[in-house]
């Protein structure tokens, strides 16, 4: 049985801790598209979207990059 990935909750801890630059660095090396989408959902639900515009931009940019069919990361 696969273990639940808590990558997005760890990033939320970085953002809530006041370290958005570390969060942006982690967003740039996000493991999967699904993880980034989960982070974006958590940001919307916790009303953190818009509070850190650089984090929002990094999420949007990397969602577009990972969603492209020819670009993917090796496991």
HTML snippet that shows the backbone in 3Dmol.js (N, CA, C, O; Angstrom):
<script src="https://3Dmol.org/build/3Dmol-min.js"></script>
<div id="view" style="width:600px;height:400px;position:relative"></div>
<script>
const pdb = `
ATOM      1  N   UNK A   1       0.842  -1.173   0.000  1.00  0.00           N
ATOM      2  CA  UNK A   1       0.000   0.000   0.000  1.00  0.00           C
ATOM      3  C   UNK A   1       0.893   1.244   0.000  1.00  0.00           C
ATOM      4  O   UNK A   1       1.851   1.334   0.767  1.00  0.00           O
ATOM      5  N   UNK A   2       0.570   2.174  -0.850  1.00  0.00           N
ATOM      6  CA  UNK A   2       1.377   3.384  -0.982  1.00  0.00           C
ATOM      7  C   UNK A   2       1.149   4.322   0.200  1.00  0.00           C
ATOM      8  O   UNK A   2       0.043   4.440   0.727  1.00  0.00           O
ATOM      9  N   UNK A   3       2.208   4.965   0.586  1.00  0.00           N
ATOM     10  CA  UNK A   3       2.139   5.937   1.673  1.00  0.00           C
ATOM     11  C   UNK A   3       1.656   7.281   1.139  1.00  0.00           C
ATOM     12  O   UNK A   3       2.010   7.677   0.029  1.00  0.00           O
ATOM     13  N   UNK A   4       0.866   7.965   1.914  1.00  0.00           N
ATOM     14  CA  UNK A   4       0.350   9.266   1.489  1.00  0.00           C
ATOM     15  C   UNK A   4       1.501  10.275   1.405  1.00  0.00           C
ATOM     16  O   UNK A   4       2.369  10.325   2.275  1.00  0.00           O
ATOM     17  N   UNK A   5       1.483  11.064   0.350  1.00  0.00           N
ATOM     18  CA  UNK A   5       2.515  12.066   0.149  1.00  0.00           C
ATOM     19  C   UNK A   5       2.063  13.370   0.797  1.00  0.00           C
ATOM     20  O   UNK A   5       1.010  13.905   0.447  1.00  0.00           O
ATOM     21  N   UNK A   6       2.831  13.873   1.717  1.00  0.00           N
ATOM     22  CA  UNK A   6       2.456  15.095   2.413  1.00  0.00           C
ATOM     23  C   UNK A   6       3.339  16.267   1.999  1.00  0.00           C
ATOM     24  O   UNK A   6       3.635  17.148   2.806  1.00  0.00           O
ATOM     25  N   UNK A   7       3.754  16.269   0.746  1.00  0.00           N
ATOM     26  CA  UNK A   7       4.606  17.327   0.224  1.00  0.00           C
ATOM     27  C   UNK A   7       3.920  18.684   0.329  1.00  0.00           C
ATOM     28  O   UNK A   7       4.538  19.666   0.742  1.00  0.00           O
ATOM     29  N   UNK A   8       2.660  18.737  -0.040  1.00  0.00           N
ATOM     30  CA  UNK A   8       1.953  20.020  -0.022  1.00  0.00           C
ATOM     31  C   UNK A   8       1.774  20.550   1.395  1.00  0.00           C
ATOM     32  O   UNK A   8       1.829  21.763   1.601  1.00  0.00           O
ATOM     33  N   UNK A   9       1.564  19.686   2.368  1.00  0.00           N
ATOM     34  CA  UNK A   9       1.438  20.162   3.746  1.00  0.00           C
ATOM     35  C   UNK A   9       2.779  20.680   4.280  1.00  0.00           C
ATOM     36  O   UNK A   9       2.813  21.616   5.080  1.00  0.00           O
ATOM     37  N   UNK A  10       3.861  20.080   3.845  1.00  0.00           N
ATOM     38  CA  UNK A  10       5.188  20.574   4.241  1.00  0.00           C
ATOM     39  C   UNK A  10       5.449  21.951   3.635  1.00  0.00           C
ATOM     40  O   UNK A  10       6.041  22.818   4.278  1.00  0.00           O
ATOM     41  N   UNK A  11       5.008  22.142   2.402  1.00  0.00           N
ATOM     42  CA  UNK A  11       5.184  23.459   1.781  1.00  0.00           C
ATOM     43  C   UNK A  11       4.323  24.504   2.447  1.00  0.00           C
ATOM     44  O   UNK A  11       4.742  25.652   2.592  1.00  0.00           O
ATOM     45  N   UNK A  12       3.129  24.128   2.854  1.00  0.00           N
ATOM     46  CA  UNK A  12       2.273  25.073   3.574  1.00  0.00           C
ATOM     47  C   UNK A  12       2.918  25.467   4.900  1.00  0.00           C
ATOM     48  O   UNK A  12       2.770  26.606   5.344  1.00  0.00           O
ATOM     49  N   UNK A  13       3.622  24.552   5.529  1.00  0.00           N
ATOM     50  CA  UNK A  13       4.327  24.879   6.767  1.00  0.00           C
ATOM     51  C   UNK A  13       5.433  25.898   6.491  1.00  0.00           C
ATOM     52  O   UNK A  13       5.652  26.807   7.292  1.00  0.00           O
ATOM     53  N   UNK A  14       6.126  25.751   5.366  1.00  0.00           N
ATOM     54  CA  UNK A  14       7.150  26.735   4.992  1.00  0.00           C
ATOM     55  C   UNK A  14       6.528  28.106   4.743  1.00  0.00           C
ATOM     56  O   UNK A  14       7.056  29.125   5.189  1.00  0.00           O
ATOM     57  N   UNK A  15       5.416  28.123   4.038  1.00  0.00           N
ATOM     58  CA  UNK A  15       4.765  29.388   3.708  1.00  0.00           C
ATOM     59  C   UNK A  15       4.219  30.045   4.971  1.00  0.00           C
ATOM     60  O   UNK A  15       4.406  31.243   5.184  1.00  0.00           O
ATOM     61  N   UNK A  16       3.551  29.266   5.799  1.00  0.00           N
ATOM     62  CA  UNK A  16       2.999  29.812   7.048  1.00  0.00           C
ATOM     63  C   UNK A  16       4.095  30.248   8.010  1.00  0.00           C
ATOM     64  O   UNK A  16       3.884  31.139   8.832  1.00  0.00           O
ATOM     65  N   UNK A  17       5.258  29.627   7.912  1.00  0.00           N
ATOM     66  CA  UNK A  17       6.378  29.993   8.756  1.00  0.00           C
ATOM     67  C   UNK A  17       7.089  31.256   8.303  1.00  0.00           C
ATOM     68  O   UNK A  17       8.017  31.725   8.963  1.00  0.00           O
ATOM     69  N   UNK A  18       6.658  31.802   7.186  1.00  0.00           N
ATOM     70  CA  UNK A  18       7.242  33.055   6.711  1.00  0.00           C
ATOM     71  C   UNK A  18       8.478  32.875   5.868  1.00  0.00           C
ATOM     72  O   UNK A  18       9.334  33.758   5.831  1.00  0.00           O
ATOM     73  N   UNK A  19       8.592  31.736   5.182  1.00  0.00           N
ATOM     74  CA  UNK A  19       9.750  31.480   4.347  1.00  0.00           C
ATOM     75  C   UNK A  19       9.302  31.178   2.911  1.00  0.00           C
ATOM     76  O   UNK A  19       9.461  30.053   2.439  1.00  0.00           O
ATOM     77  N   UNK A  20       8.748  32.166   2.224  1.00  0.00           N
ATOM     78  CA  UNK A  20       8.256  31.908   0.872  1.00  0.00           C
ATOM     79  C   UNK A  20       9.358  31.606  -0.138  1.00  0.00           C
ATOM     80  O   UNK A  20       9.107  30.920  -1.129  1.00  0.00           O
ATOM     81  N   UNK A  21      10.571  32.102   0.091  1.00  0.00           N
ATOM     82  CA  UNK A  21      11.647  31.825  -0.871  1.00  0.00           C
ATOM     83  C   UNK A  21      12.015  30.343  -0.859  1.00  0.00           C
ATOM     84  O   UNK A  21      12.316  29.776  -1.909  1.00  0.00           O
ATOM     85  N   UNK A  22      11.994  29.716   0.300  1.00  0.00           N
ATOM     86  CA  UNK A  22      12.254  28.268   0.374  1.00  0.00           C
ATOM     87  C   UNK A  22      11.108  27.497  -0.263  1.00  0.00           C
ATOM     88  O   UNK A  22      11.330  26.469  -0.902  1.00  0.00           O
ATOM     89  N   UNK A  23       9.893  27.982  -0.094  1.00  0.00           N
ATOM     90  CA  UNK A  23       8.741  27.326  -0.706  1.00  0.00           C
ATOM     91  C   UNK A  23       8.821  27.404  -2.228  1.00  0.00           C
ATOM     92  O   UNK A  23       8.501  26.435  -2.917  1.00  0.00           O
ATOM     93  N   UNK A  24       9.243  28.542  -2.751  1.00  0.00           N
ATOM     94  CA  UNK A  24       9.382  28.700  -4.201  1.00  0.00           C
ATOM     95  C   UNK A  24      10.442  27.745  -4.739  1.00  0.00           C
ATOM     96  O   UNK A  24      10.265  27.150  -5.802  1.00  0.00           O
ATOM     97  N   UNK A  25      11.527  27.600  -4.015  1.00  0.00           N
ATOM     98  CA  UNK A  25      12.574  26.666  -4.438  1.00  0.00           C
ATOM     99  C   UNK A  25      12.039  25.236  -4.475  1.00  0.00           C
ATOM    100  O   UNK A  25      12.389  24.474  -5.375  1.00  0.00           O
ATOM    101  N   UNK A  26      11.209  24.866  -3.523  1.00  0.00           N
ATOM    102  CA  UNK A  26      10.631  23.529  -3.512  1.00  0.00           C
ATOM    103  C   UNK A  26       9.581  23.358  -4.606  1.00  0.00           C
ATOM    104  O   UNK A  26       9.443  22.277  -5.178  1.00  0.00           O
ATOM    105  N   UNK A  27       8.849  24.419  -4.893  1.00  0.00           N
ATOM    106  CA  UNK A  27       7.836  24.359  -5.951  1.00  0.00           C
ATOM    107  C   UNK A  27       8.502  24.113  -7.298  1.00  0.00           C
ATOM    108  O   UNK A  27       7.952  23.405  -8.142  1.00  0.00           O
ATOM    109  N   UNK A  28       9.678  24.690  -7.504  1.00  0.00           N
ATOM    110  CA  UNK A  28      10.385  24.520  -8.779  1.00  0.00           C
ATOM    111  C   UNK A  28      10.834  23.079  -9.003  1.00  0.00           C
ATOM    112  O   UNK A  28      11.069  22.680 -10.143  1.00  0.00           O
ATOM    113  N   UNK A  29      10.953  22.305  -7.950  1.00  0.00           N
ATOM    114  CA  UNK A  29      11.350  20.898  -8.084  1.00  0.00           C
ATOM    115  C   UNK A  29      10.229  19.985  -7.591  1.00  0.00           C
ATOM    116  O   UNK A  29      10.483  18.926  -7.017  1.00  0.00           O
ATOM    117  N   UNK A  30       8.996  20.407  -7.822  1.00  0.00           N
ATOM    118  CA  UNK A  30       7.826  19.634  -7.384  1.00  0.00           C
ATOM    119  C   UNK A  30       7.867  18.229  -7.978  1.00  0.00           C
ATOM    120  O   UNK A  30       8.207  18.055  -9.149  1.00  0.00           O
ATOM    121  N   UNK A  31       7.522  17.230  -7.173  1.00  0.00           N
ATOM    122  CA  UNK A  31       7.587  15.851  -7.666  1.00  0.00           C
ATOM    123  C   UNK A  31       6.612  15.547  -8.803  1.00  0.00           C
ATOM    124  O   UNK A  31       6.994  14.918  -9.789  1.00  0.00           O
ATOM    125  N   UNK A  32       5.362  15.986  -8.677  1.00  0.00           N
ATOM    126  CA  UNK A  32       4.374  15.669  -9.709  1.00  0.00           C
ATOM    127  C   UNK A  32       3.405  16.828  -9.893  1.00  0.00           C
ATOM    128  O   UNK A  32       3.337  17.745  -9.074  1.00  0.00           O
ATOM    129  N   UNK A  33       2.671  16.763 -10.971  1.00  0.00           N
ATOM    130  CA  UNK A  33       1.622  17.737 -11.248  1.00  0.00           C
ATOM    131  C   UNK A  33       0.532  17.647 -10.187  1.00  0.00           C
ATOM    132  O   UNK A  33      -0.013  18.663  -9.756  1.00  0.00           O
ATOM    133  N   UNK A  34       0.224  16.444  -9.777  1.00  0.00           N
ATOM    134  CA  UNK A  34      -0.810  16.221  -8.764  1.00  0.00           C
ATOM    135  C   UNK A  34      -0.453  16.914  -7.442  1.00  0.00           C
ATOM    136  O   UNK A  34      -1.328  17.470  -6.778  1.00  0.00           O
ATOM    137  N   UNK A  35       0.808  16.882  -7.067  1.00  0.00           N
ATOM    138  CA  UNK A  35       1.246  17.540  -5.839  1.00  0.00           C
ATOM    139  C   UNK A  35       1.074  19.055  -5.937  1.00  0.00           C
ATOM    140  O   UNK A  35       0.637  19.696  -4.982  1.00  0.00           O
ATOM    141  N   UNK A  36       1.417  19.620  -7.085  1.00  0.00           N
ATOM    142  CA  UNK A  36       1.246  21.066  -7.278  1.00  0.00           C
ATOM    143  C   UNK A  36      -0.226  21.463  -7.263  1.00  0.00           C
ATOM    144  O   UNK A  36      -0.590  22.505  -6.720  1.00  0.00           O
ATOM    145  N   UNK A  37      -1.061  20.633  -7.858  1.00  0.00           N
ATOM    146  CA  UNK A  37      -2.494  20.919  -7.842  1.00  0.00           C
ATOM    147  C   UNK A  37      -3.042  20.849  -6.425  1.00  0.00           C
ATOM    148  O   UNK A  37      -3.902  21.646  -6.051  1.00  0.00           O
ATOM    149  N   UNK A  38      -2.548  19.899  -5.632  1.00  0.00           N
ATOM    150  CA  UNK A  38      -2.971  19.799  -4.234  1.00  0.00           C
ATOM    151  C   UNK A  38      -2.537  21.039  -3.455  1.00  0.00           C
ATOM    152  O   UNK A  38      -3.297  21.556  -2.636  1.00  0.00           O
ATOM    153  N   UNK A  39      -1.329  21.512  -3.706  1.00  0.00           N
ATOM    154  CA  UNK A  39      -0.849  22.717  -3.042  1.00  0.00           C
ATOM    155  C   UNK A  39      -1.705  23.926  -3.422  1.00  0.00           C
ATOM    156  O   UNK A  39      -2.056  24.735  -2.563  1.00  0.00           O
ATOM    157  N   UNK A  40      -2.035  24.047  -4.687  1.00  0.00           N
ATOM    158  CA  UNK A  40      -2.860  25.157  -5.139  1.00  0.00           C
ATOM    159  C   UNK A  40      -4.245  25.100  -4.481  1.00  0.00           C
ATOM    160  O   UNK A  40      -4.794  26.136  -4.108  1.00  0.00           O
ATOM    161  N   UNK A  41      -4.802  23.915  -4.341  1.00  0.00           N
ATOM    162  CA  UNK A  41      -6.096  23.752  -3.693  1.00  0.00           C
ATOM    163  C   UNK A  41      -6.025  24.133  -2.221  1.00  0.00           C
ATOM    164  O   UNK A  41      -6.916  24.809  -1.707  1.00  0.00           O
ATOM    165  N   UNK A  42      -4.976  23.704  -1.551  1.00  0.00           N
ATOM    166  CA  UNK A  42      -4.809  24.040  -0.136  1.00  0.00           C
ATOM    167  C   UNK A  42      -4.646  25.545   0.037  1.00  0.00           C
ATOM    168  O   UNK A  42      -5.187  26.131   0.974  1.00  0.00           O
ATOM    169  N   UNK A  43      -3.901  26.166  -0.867  1.00  0.00           N
ATOM    170  CA  UNK A  43      -3.719  27.620  -0.799  1.00  0.00           C
ATOM    171  C   UNK A  43      -5.069  28.337  -0.945  1.00  0.00           C
ATOM    172  O   UNK A  43      -5.332  29.313  -0.241  1.00  0.00           O
ATOM    173  N   UNK A  44      -5.925  27.854  -1.858  1.00  0.00           N
ATOM    174  CA  UNK A  44      -7.235  28.472  -2.045  1.00  0.00           C
ATOM    175  C   UNK A  44      -8.122  28.269  -0.823  1.00  0.00           C
ATOM    176  O   UNK A  44      -8.777  29.204  -0.364  1.00  0.00           O
ATOM    177  N   UNK A  45      -8.143  27.048  -0.298  1.00  0.00           N
ATOM    178  CA  UNK A  45      -9.014  26.745   0.832  1.00  0.00           C
ATOM    179  C   UNK A  45      -8.604  27.471   2.111  1.00  0.00           C
ATOM    180  O   UNK A  45      -9.454  27.848   2.917  1.00  0.00           O
ATOM    181  N   UNK A  46      -7.306  27.663   2.292  1.00  0.00           N
ATOM    182  CA  UNK A  46      -6.844  28.342   3.502  1.00  0.00           C
ATOM    183  C   UNK A  46      -6.758  29.857   3.316  1.00  0.00           C
ATOM    184  O   UNK A  46      -6.276  30.573   4.194  1.00  0.00           O
ATOM    185  N   UNK A  47      -7.232  30.338   2.158  1.00  0.00           N
ATOM    186  CA  UNK A  47      -7.254  31.771   1.836  1.00  0.00           C
ATOM    187  C   UNK A  47      -5.870  32.410   1.899  1.00  0.00           C
ATOM    188  O   UNK A  47      -5.722  33.570   2.284  1.00  0.00           O
ATOM    189  N   UNK A  48      -4.857  31.631   1.511  1.00  0.00           N
ATOM    190  CA  UNK A  48      -3.492  32.134   1.450  1.00  0.00           C
ATOM    191  C   UNK A  48      -3.147  32.622   0.044  1.00  0.00           C
ATOM    192  O   UNK A  48      -2.130  33.286  -0.156  1.00  0.00           O
ATOM    193  N   UNK A  49      -3.991  32.291  -0.919  1.00  0.00           N
ATOM    194  CA  UNK A  49      -3.732  32.705  -2.290  1.00  0.00           C
ATOM    195  C   UNK A  49      -3.866  34.215  -2.378  1.00  0.00           C
ATOM    196  O   UNK A  49      -4.868  34.784  -1.945  1.00  0.00           O
ATOM    197  N   UNK A  50      -2.864  34.855  -2.935  1.00  0.00           N
ATOM    198  CA  UNK A  50      -2.846  36.298  -3.049  1.00  0.00           C
ATOM    199  C   UNK A  50      -2.014  36.970  -1.968  1.00  0.00           C
ATOM    200  O   UNK A  50      -1.595  38.116  -2.130  1.00  0.00           O
ATOM    201  N   UNK A  51      -1.773  36.273  -0.875  1.00  0.00           N
ATOM    202  CA  UNK A  51      -0.969  36.850   0.200  1.00  0.00           C
ATOM    203  C   UNK A  51       0.513  36.863  -0.180  1.00  0.00           C
ATOM    204  O   UNK A  51       1.245  37.782   0.186  1.00  0.00           O
ATOM    205  N   UNK A  52       0.947  35.839  -0.915  1.00  0.00           N
ATOM    206  CA  UNK A  52       2.323  35.747  -1.398  1.00  0.00           C
ATOM    207  C   UNK A  52       2.278  35.635  -2.921  1.00  0.00           C
ATOM    208  O   UNK A  52       2.216  34.526  -3.451  1.00  0.00           O
ATOM    209  N   UNK A  53       2.307  36.757  -3.633  1.00  0.00           N
ATOM    210  CA  UNK A  53       2.167  36.712  -5.094  1.00  0.00           C
ATOM    211  C   UNK A  53       3.286  35.949  -5.796  1.00  0.00           C
ATOM    212  O   UNK A  53       3.052  35.349  -6.845  1.00  0.00           O
ATOM    213  N   UNK A  54       4.488  35.960  -5.243  1.00  0.00           N
ATOM    214  CA  UNK A  54       5.587  35.213  -5.869  1.00  0.00           C
ATOM    215  C   UNK A  54       5.351  33.709  -5.783  1.00  0.00           C
ATOM    216  O   UNK A  54       5.688  32.973  -6.710  1.00  0.00           O
ATOM    217  N   UNK A  55       4.782  33.256  -4.691  1.00  0.00           N
ATOM    218  CA  UNK A  55       4.462  31.831  -4.539  1.00  0.00           C
ATOM    219  C   UNK A  55       3.352  31.455  -5.520  1.00  0.00           C
ATOM    220  O   UNK A  55       3.420  30.409  -6.167  1.00  0.00           O
ATOM    221  N   UNK A  56       2.348  32.293  -5.629  1.00  0.00           N
ATOM    222  CA  UNK A  56       1.257  32.037  -6.577  1.00  0.00           C
ATOM    223  C   UNK A  56       1.780  31.958  -8.009  1.00  0.00           C
ATOM    224  O   UNK A  56       1.372  31.090  -8.780  1.00  0.00           O
ATOM    225  N   UNK A  57       2.678  32.864  -8.353  1.00  0.00           N
ATOM    226  CA  UNK A  57       3.253  32.866  -9.708  1.00  0.00           C
ATOM    227  C   UNK A  57       4.086  31.610  -9.952  1.00  0.00           C
ATOM    228  O   UNK A  57       4.042  31.038 -11.040  1.00  0.00           O
ATOM    229  N   UNK A  58       4.842  31.182  -8.947  1.00  0.00           N
ATOM    230  CA  UNK A  58       5.656  29.974  -9.097  1.00  0.00           C
ATOM    231  C   UNK A  58       4.775  28.747  -9.283  1.00  0.00           C
ATOM    232  O   UNK A  58       5.089  27.872 -10.089  1.00  0.00           O
ATOM    233  N   UNK A  59       3.676  28.679  -8.543  1.00  0.00           N
ATOM    234  CA  UNK A  59       2.758  27.543  -8.695  1.00  0.00           C
ATOM    235  C   UNK A  59       2.155  27.536 -10.094  1.00  0.00           C
ATOM    236  O   UNK A  59       2.123  26.496 -10.752  1.00  0.00           O
ATOM    237  N   UNK A  60       1.682  28.677 -10.547  1.00  0.00           N
ATOM    238  CA  UNK A  60       1.070  28.771 -11.871  1.00  0.00           C
ATOM    239  C   UNK A  60       2.059  28.420 -12.976  1.00  0.00           C
ATOM    240  O   UNK A  60       1.727  27.671 -13.895  1.00  0.00           O
ATOM    241  N   UNK A  61       3.266  28.954 -12.887  1.00  0.00           N
ATOM    242  CA  UNK A  61       4.283  28.681 -13.913  1.00  0.00           C
ATOM    243  C   UNK A  61       4.650  27.206 -13.958  1.00  0.00           C
ATOM    244  O   UNK A  61       4.752  26.623 -15.037  1.00  0.00           O
ATOM    245  N   UNK A  62       4.847  26.605 -12.804  1.00  0.00           N
ATOM    246  CA  UNK A  62       5.269  25.209 -12.777  1.00  0.00           C
ATOM    247  C   UNK A  62       4.126  24.254 -13.088  1.00  0.00           C
ATOM    248  O   UNK A  62       4.368  23.146 -13.569  1.00  0.00           O
ATOM    249  N   UNK A  63       2.891  24.656 -12.826  1.00  0.00           N
ATOM    250  CA  UNK A  63       1.754  23.849 -13.280  1.00  0.00           C
ATOM    251  C   UNK A  63       1.744  23.784 -14.801  1.00  0.00           C
ATOM    252  O   UNK A  63       1.511  22.724 -15.381  1.00  0.00           O
ATOM    253  N   UNK A  64       1.995  24.912 -15.438  1.00  0.00           N
ATOM    254  CA  UNK A  64       2.026  24.942 -16.904  1.00  0.00           C
ATOM    255  C   UNK A  64       3.179  24.103 -17.447  1.00  0.00           C
ATOM    256  O   UNK A  64       3.026  23.412 -18.454  1.00  0.00           O
ATOM    257  N   UNK A  65       4.325  24.163 -16.786  1.00  0.00           N
ATOM    258  CA  UNK A  65       5.474  23.392 -17.257  1.00  0.00           C
ATOM    259  C   UNK A  65       5.263  21.891 -17.102  1.00  0.00           C
ATOM    260  O   UNK A  65       5.588  21.120 -18.006  1.00  0.00           O
ATOM    261  N   UNK A  66       4.726  21.478 -15.973  1.00  0.00           N
ATOM    262  CA  UNK A  66       4.527  20.045 -15.745  1.00  0.00           C
ATOM    263  C   UNK A  66       3.348  19.486 -16.523  1.00  0.00           C
ATOM    264  O   UNK A  66       3.293  18.283 -16.778  1.00  0.00           O
ATOM    265  N   UNK A  67       2.407  20.337 -16.904  1.00  0.00           N
ATOM    266  CA  UNK A  67       1.247  19.864 -17.652  1.00  0.00           C
ATOM    267  C   UNK A  67       1.566  19.650 -19.129  1.00  0.00           C
ATOM    268  O   UNK A  67       0.822  18.964 -19.829  1.00  0.00           O
ATOM    269  N   UNK A  68       2.655  20.224 -19.603  1.00  0.00           N
ATOM    270  CA  UNK A  68       3.027  20.054 -21.005  1.00  0.00           C
ATOM    271  C   UNK A  68       3.339  18.580 -21.271  1.00  0.00           C
ATOM    272  O   UNK A  68       4.042  17.949 -20.482  1.00  0.00           O
ATOM    273  N   UNK A  69       2.834  18.033 -22.356  1.00  0.00           N
ATOM    274  CA  UNK A  69       2.997  16.604 -22.603  1.00  0.00           C
ATOM    275  C   UNK A  69       4.441  16.164 -22.840  1.00  0.00           C
ATOM    276  O   UNK A  69       4.784  15.014 -22.566  1.00  0.00           O
ATOM    277  N   UNK A  70       5.273  17.041 -23.334  1.00  0.00           N
ATOM    278  CA  UNK A  70       6.632  16.600 -23.634  1.00  0.00           C
ATOM    279  C   UNK A  70       7.597  16.831 -22.471  1.00  0.00           C
ATOM    280  O   UNK A  70       8.719  16.325 -22.488  1.00  0.00           O
ATOM    281  N   UNK A  71       7.176  17.577 -21.481  1.00  0.00           N
ATOM    282  CA  UNK A  71       8.023  17.841 -20.346  1.00  0.00           C
ATOM    283  C   UNK A  71       7.558  17.019 -19.151  1.00  0.00           C
ATOM    284  O   UNK A  71       6.396  17.100 -18.751  1.00  0.00           O
ATOM    285  N   UNK A  72       8.448  16.240 -18.592  1.00  0.00           N
ATOM    286  CA  UNK A  72       8.132  15.474 -17.394  1.00  0.00           C
ATOM    287  C   UNK A  72       9.411  15.195 -16.652  1.00  0.00           C
ATOM    288  O   UNK A  72      10.504  15.287 -17.212  1.00  0.00           O
ATOM    289  N   UNK A  73       9.277  14.863 -15.423  1.00  0.00           N
ATOM    290  CA  UNK A  73      10.431  14.550 -14.599  1.00  0.00           C
ATOM    291  C   UNK A  73      10.553  13.049 -14.426  1.00  0.00           C
ATOM    292  O   UNK A  73       9.559  12.343 -14.253  1.00  0.00           O
ATOM    293  N   UNK A  74      11.764  12.581 -14.476  1.00  0.00           N
ATOM    294  CA  UNK A  74      12.006  11.155 -14.257  1.00  0.00           C
ATOM    295  C   UNK A  74      11.797  10.838 -12.784  1.00  0.00           C
ATOM    296  O   UNK A  74      12.034  11.692 -11.929  1.00  0.00           O
ATOM    297  N   UNK A  75      11.362   9.638 -12.479  1.00  0.00           N
ATOM    298  CA  UNK A  75      11.132   9.280 -11.064  1.00  0.00           C
ATOM    299  C   UNK A  75      12.390   9.208 -10.251  1.00  0.00           C
ATOM    300  O   UNK A  75      12.337   8.919  -9.056  1.00  0.00           O
TER     301      UNK A  75
END
`;
const viewer = $3Dmol.createViewer("view");
viewer.addModel(pdb, "pdb");
viewer.setStyle({}, {cartoon: {color: "spectrum"}});
viewer.zoomTo();
viewer.render();
</script>
